[in-house]
Amino acid sequence: MRITTSRRRLASTIAVTTGLGVLLSGFGAGAASAAEPFTDDQLAYDYPSNAEYDYVPIMDQFSWLVTDRADIIALNDSQTVDINTSATPEQVERAIVDQYEDMSVSMADGLGENLGAIYTEARLAGELPKIDALLAKSGGLVGYYSSSNPSKNYFDYDRPYIRFPELLQYRDKEGGDAWDSTSGAYPSGHTSQAYWQGTSLSMMLPELAPQILARTSEAGNNRIVMAAHYPLDVMSGRMMGQHIVERRMSDPAFRELFAEAEAELRGVLEAGCGAALADCIEADTPYLSDGDALALYEQRMSYAFPQIAPAGDAVTIPANAESLLITSHPDLTPEQRRQVLELTALDSGYPLDEGAEGSWQRLNLAAAMAAQVEVDADGNISLVDAGAEQPEPSTPGTAEPTVTPAPTVAPTATTEPTASATAAPTASATTTPSASATSTTAPVAGGGNADNGSDALATTGAENVGAGILAAFALLATGLTALVVRKRSAKTNS
């Protein structure tokens, strides 16, 4: 293949600058990555959205359900038993992975088979430091000030394995502590975390929003597979997790961090794939088809609960929720984005609809982010093919795609991190999920107080500085040689 003079010069220059970059960055970050993390000032900045927030008002209908709707609570219980006891071995394995690992990594398969592998490898190699800083399970800045513990304490509702362990199948890894926590069930903290992680990823990759959010819904459903939570816990966890992201995206200063992390992520994916991202997505094997992903996500918004209030009521879009569509619909105004949320919202009347601050329960973010819209002369929004029905998933609520998680170091369960206004968030790589061994022997329920999850983090390669320096010198020498050859060649041909 013929290479033009300008392209040869560019290749030589890249070799030199890359060698210098690796050499100079190797002392601080190791050979794993020359990516630039956020500055200390960016991480330590007092963002307005850092303020702690009371999430009880968005999910406060639960108290009424407990006192006045015994039928809904009974259905909540029976669905928990059904999902837990009917789970396939593969579902159980994936549920255990999500129980202990950093879900911002274990949910990578939502990006697709190839892109998910590129993303996972990059996270483990420390090549996505800005993504780590925002989304890591331990210290991820998006959810750092938004613990579910205050809401759990407020509602104080016992977990399934405490209320009726005899009806459930114990799911855990060997030596695990999945049934140890005595913290409240409502809302699900793991689900909230999965949704602030998954919703953030979907906003950085809106082309893959249905798949990423469907995989996020699987992480929520896995909490029921583990018998740690009920469907209503998972529904409220989704509401809380997406509200957390809205607060961050409604903060212009914090939104700049999102933009930088998005650029980092898309650059790494394209470099790993070797093509434009759209082409990589087109050639990849998806987590689910768009139709199946949208249908599964919508089914898990309300599970199998009946509508207990009138259908067809207008939705109350929560304040600032339109910020969740900034990346998927950048050309629309805030008011037009609110129209998209209205047009794609779930029907009214399901449990947890209409909290004190609008209906987070009805916001169908997967459908809204994927929506194709038209704008009329007056600026009003209509959906393209809005009446087309989405195909039903093959087995709603239970069927999962076949995706085998990458093996890694076994996780160590620790307590759920508690948000602190003083501790500084850290950016570090996370482990890839592993759940090779499972246990069905149930321990004594409530044997500990951990809201289970592993905080174990992978190394970033800093321990291999020597090898990185040697590699950098080799690359630098190659580049310098290329420049010398280029200059001699130019002099000869002049």
Number of C-alpha atoms within 10 A of each C-alpha: 3 6 9 9 11 9 11 15 16 13 15 21 16 14 21 22 15 17 23 18 15 24 23 15 20 24 16 11 23 25 27 21 20 20 17 13 22 17 10 11 8 14 19 12 13 13 14 14 20 20 12 14 13 12 21 21 13 22 29 19 16 22 14 11 15 14 9 11 14 12 11 17 17 12 16 19 18 15 18 25 21 15 22 28 18 13 21 15 11 14 22 21 23 26 24 27 27 28 29 28 28 28 28 27 27 25 29 25 25 26 29 23 16 20 24 22 19 19 23 24 16 20 25 22 21 28 27 27 27 26 29 26 24 26 28 30 29 26 24 23 25 27 25 25 19 26 22 26 20 16 22 20 14 12 16 15 18 17 24 23 25 18 12 13 17 11 15 19 19 22 27 25 23 13 11 20 25 28 28 20 21 19 18 24 26 28 33 32 30 28 31 30 33 30 31 29 30 30 27 30 26 27 23 22 18 21 18 22 29 30 28 31 29 26 28 29 26 28 29 30 27 29 26 26 31 28 25 29 30 30 28 26 29 30 27 27 27 30 26 30 28 26 24 26 24 23 23 25 26 19 16 13 16 22 15 13 21 22 14 15 24 19 12 20 23 16 15 19 21 17 13 17 17 11 12 13 18 11 12 18 19 9 11 16 16 22 25 23 13 20 16 20 28 25 22 31 28 24 17 20 23 22 21 15 16 12 14 14 12 10 12 10 10 11 20 18 20 20 13 15 23 22 21 27 24 18 16 21 22 11 10 17 13 17 14 20 24 22 19 26 27 18 20 20 23 24 18 21 18 21 22 25 27 23 18 13 16 19 21 27 25 26 27 20 27 25 24 26 25 19 20 15 18 12 12 9 7 6 12 13 19 17 16 11 10 12 7 7 9 14 13 15 20 12 9 17 17 19 14 20 13 11 13 12 19 12 12 13 12 19 23 15 20 16 14 20 18 14 17 15 13 7 10 14 20 17 23 26 28 27 24 27 26 23 25 15 13 17 12 11 12 17 13 12 18 17 13 16 15 19 25 25 25 21 22 20 18 17 16 21 19 17 14 15 19 14 13 23 20 13 17 23 16 13 20 22 16 15 22 18 15 19 20 12 13 16 13 11 11 11 9 8 7 5
